[in-house]
Amino acid sequence: MKKLLIASTALVATAGMASADITITGHAAAGIYSGLGNADAVTVAVPAVAATAATATAVETLGSNAVPVSAETFSGDGIYSNAGVDFTMTGATDNGISFSASVNIDAGTEIDTGDFELDGADGGTAGLGAVSMTGTFGTLTFDNSGIDNLYSDATTHDMSYSTTIGAVALTVGHSVGALAADADYAKATSFSASTTQSGMAFTLTGSETAAGTSASLAMSYALNDTVSITADTDQVAGAESVQTIGASTTLNGVSVSVESANNSTWDVDLGYTAGGFALTYGVDETDGWTATASSALGGGATFSAGVNSEDSMYAGVSFAF
């Protein structure tokens, strides 16, 4: 990725600032799509019912007073094209505190290749990203409704703090403001703690919202250079706990990953990489499958394509500048 680095004493805002840099990067993408899921799928809140594994993630997001009922819609055929510029500003004070901020400008029509979803048109306006400060105290980050809940991955937190205590990496996120969908969501707090002991990695995540307390404990262990095993137990607020075990292996560019849970769900993922070329295929207990391919074209360009069991597809090229 090519970067333009601009450093100037004109960027020094205070006498206590030792340095300041601005890094500018760009990106663009274009291609075709058909039958992608629409990001504007209709979601209606109805009176709460007993939570199940299928509704657990949505309950975690919306709170205990509503269970989402989504009417998913799909796009027709079309093309997408988009471009953007990202500005990352970094600096450091004389007493060793580093800080950063980002601003991005995006325009065009975007798709989410990971979820086979049509995100739609971007506003073409400048957006302020996270502002963070790092020192011996750890890292403090501010981003209004732009930080992921560490348990559910819902992007709703406003601030987070991370540090290392001994061999444990700890992060805490909090939602200061309320969401329109749930006035009590201002209470949302999540955490993550991870450590590695004797070759075994442990990660504990949790979240406290209006729906209650949710927590997950995950473990992974590398049996050798090619085979790893995983296990986790997940207790979503108001739902039965789910235990999952899995194994993965990679040899000569071929990867195989399998997972099975005690709620009768499972998935199998296959992959192959060679040079800048990659193929993936995944299937689960519903017989739903996805297949993707990508190839590095050089010069920051990558071709990618995908198709799934719902007749959704995309194909296009992305660029990094």
N, C-alpha and C positions, 0 to 999 in steps of 0.2 A: 504494500500500500504506500503510495507516494504521499508525503506530508510536507506542508509548507510551514516552517517554523519561524515565527516572528518574535524577536526579543528586542525590547526597547526600554531605555531608562524612562521614557515617557509613561510607561505602564506602572511605574513605582508610585503608589498612591500615598504611602506614609513613610516616615523615616524608619519605622521598624521593619519594613519589608526588605528582605535581602535580594529576592529575584522574582520575576514574573514572566511567564511564557504563554503564548497562544498557539495552539495547534489547530490547523484547519484540515478537515478531511471531507471527502464527498462520496456519494454513492448514487447509483441509478439502476433501474431494472425495466425490462419490457418483455412482453410475451403475450400468449393467448391463454384462455381458460374456458371451462365449460362445466356447468353444474356444481359450482362451488357453494358451500354453505354461506348464507348471508349473515353478516355481522349484526344486522338489524332484526334478527329473529325475535318474534313477539314473546315477551315474558310477562306473565300475569301472576300477581300474588294472591293466594287463596288462603282460607283459614288453615292453621297448622294441622297436620296429621302425624301419625307415628313415623319417625324418621327411619329410612332404610338406607342401605349402602348406596343405592342409586340416587337418593336425594340428599345424602349427607353433605357433599361438597357445597351444594347450593344453599342448604340450611346454614352452613358455616358462614356463607357470604351474606345472606340476607337477614339472618336472625331468627329467633324462635317463634315469631308471630306470623311467619309466612313461609310457604313452601312454593317454589317456582314451578310453573307449568309452562314449558316452552313449546311454541309452535315453530319448528325449524322450517325455514324457507331456503330455496336453492336458486342460484342465479341461472341465467341463460348462457348463451355463448357471447364472448367478448374479448377485448384486448385490454391489457393493463400497461401503463408506463408511468414511471415516477422518478423523481430525482430529489436529492437533498444535500444540504451542507451542514456539517457539524463543527462547532467551535468549542474547543476545550481549553479552559484557562487554568493555569496552575501557578503556584507561587509558594514562597516560604518566608517566614518571619525570622528575625535575628535570633530569637530564642528557640528555634527548631520546630515551630508549628507549620506544617504544610497545609495548603488549602487548594480547593479546586471548584470550578463551576463550569456548566456547559449550557450552550444555547444551540438549538437546531432549527433549521428551516426545511420543511418538506412540502412537496407539491406533487399532484398526480393521483393516479388510482393504484392502490396497493392490494396485494394478496398475502395471506398467511400460508406459506407452503407447508408448514408443520401441521396445521390443523385443516388444510384444504378449505380455507375460508376466504371469502371476498371481503376485505376490510373496507373497501369503498374509497371515496375521494378524500384526500387530505386537504385541510383548509388552506395550505400555502402560507401560513403565518409563522412567525418566529415563536418558539416555545422555550421556556426556561426549564432546564433539567435540574439535577441534584446539585446542591451546594454542600461541600463537606470540609471538615477540618480534622487533621490527624496529628497526633503527638504522642508523648509517652503515656498519656491518659487513654489512648485508643482512637477510634474514629467516630465522629459525630456527623450525621448526615441529615439534611433537611430537603424534602421534596413533597410539595403539597399533593396528596393523593397519588403519589408516583412511586411508592416503595412497596414491594411485595410483602404480603403477610407470609411469615416464614413457615407457616403450617399449610395454608391452603393455596398459596401462590396468587391469591386475589390481590390486585394492585390497588391497595386502599390506604396504606399507612402514610403518615406525614413525616415521621422522623424515625431514626434508628441509631443505635449505639452498639459498637462492636469493640471487643478487646480480647486479650489472651490472659488467662489466669493459670499459671503453671503450664500443664499440657492440654488445657481445655480452651478451645476457641468459643467465645460466647457472643451472641448477637441478640439484641432486644429491639423490637419495633413497636410503634404505638400510633394509633389514629387519634389525633387531637380534635379534628372536626368531625361532624356527623354527616352521614350519607342521607340523601333525601329519602331513600327507601326505608331507612330505619334510624329514627332519631336517637336510639340507644347505642348506635354503632360507635359513638365517640368513645365508648369504653374498650374498644378492641385493642388488645395487646397480644403480641406473639413473641416467641423466643426460640433460639436454636443453640444447642451446646454439642460440641463434637470433640472427640479425642481418639487417639490411636494407642493401643496398648498391646504389646506382644504380637504385632502384626494384624490385630483385629481393630477395625474402625467402627466406632459407635457414634450415632447421631440421635439426639433427642430433640424433637420439636414439639411445640405446643401453642395453643391459641386460646384466648379468653374473649368471648364476644357475648352478645345478648342471648345467643343460642346455648351458651354454657362453655364448658372446658373441653377441648379436644387435645389429644396428644398422640405422638407416634415415636416409637423407638426402633431404629434400624441398625443392622449390623452387617458388615461385609468382611470377608476374609479371603486372601489370595492363597489358594492351595499351592500353586507354583506359578511359573511365569506365564502360563496360558489359561489356567482355570481359576475362577473365583466363584464363591458362593455368597448368597445374600439371604437375609431373613429380617422380617419386621412385624411388629404388632401395632395396629392402628385403631385408636378408640375415638371415634367422632362423637361429639356431643349429641346425646339422644339416640344413638344407634349402637348396634352390637359391634364388638371389637372384631377386627379382621386380621388374621395371621397369614402372611405370605412368605413363601420360600422360593428361591430362584438360583440359577446357576448360569454362568456364561463362560465361553472359551473362544480364543482367537488363535488361529494357526495358519501361517502362510497367506495372510490376507483374508481368510474366511472366518467370520464370526457367527456364533450361535448363542442365543440367549433364550432361556425359558423361565416362566414364572407361573406359580399356581397358588391359589388362595383357598381358605376354607369356606368361602361363600360361593364356590363352584365357578369361579372365574379363572381364566388362564390366558396366556398369550405366548407366542413363539415368534422370535425375530431372527432373521437371517441377514447377513451382510457380506459384501465382497468389495475389497479395495485393491487397486493396483495403480501405482503412480498417482495421477490426479483424477482417476476414475473411480466411482463408487456406485454400488447397487445395494438396495435394501428391500426386504420383503417381510411383512408382518401379518399375523393372523391371530384372532382371538376366539373365545368360546361361542361367539355369535356368528361365526364364519365371516365376520367382517375382515377385510384385508386391505392393505395398502402396499404399493410398489413405487419406489422412487429411483431415479438415476441422476448422477451429476458428474460433470467433467470440467476440470480446470483448463481454460483456454489460453492462459498466460496473460501477462499484462494487467492483472487484476480482474479479468473477466471469467465468469463461470456459467456454464450451461446447466440447467436443471429441469427435470420433468417428473411428473407423478400422476398416478391414477389409483383409484380405490374402488371398493365394491359397490359404492353408491353412484357409480358412473361420473364421479367428479374427476377432472383432469386439469393439468396446467403444464405449460412448457414455455421456457423463456431464458433470457440471459440477464445476469446481474453484473454490475461493474463497481469496482472500488477505486477511488482516486486518492 
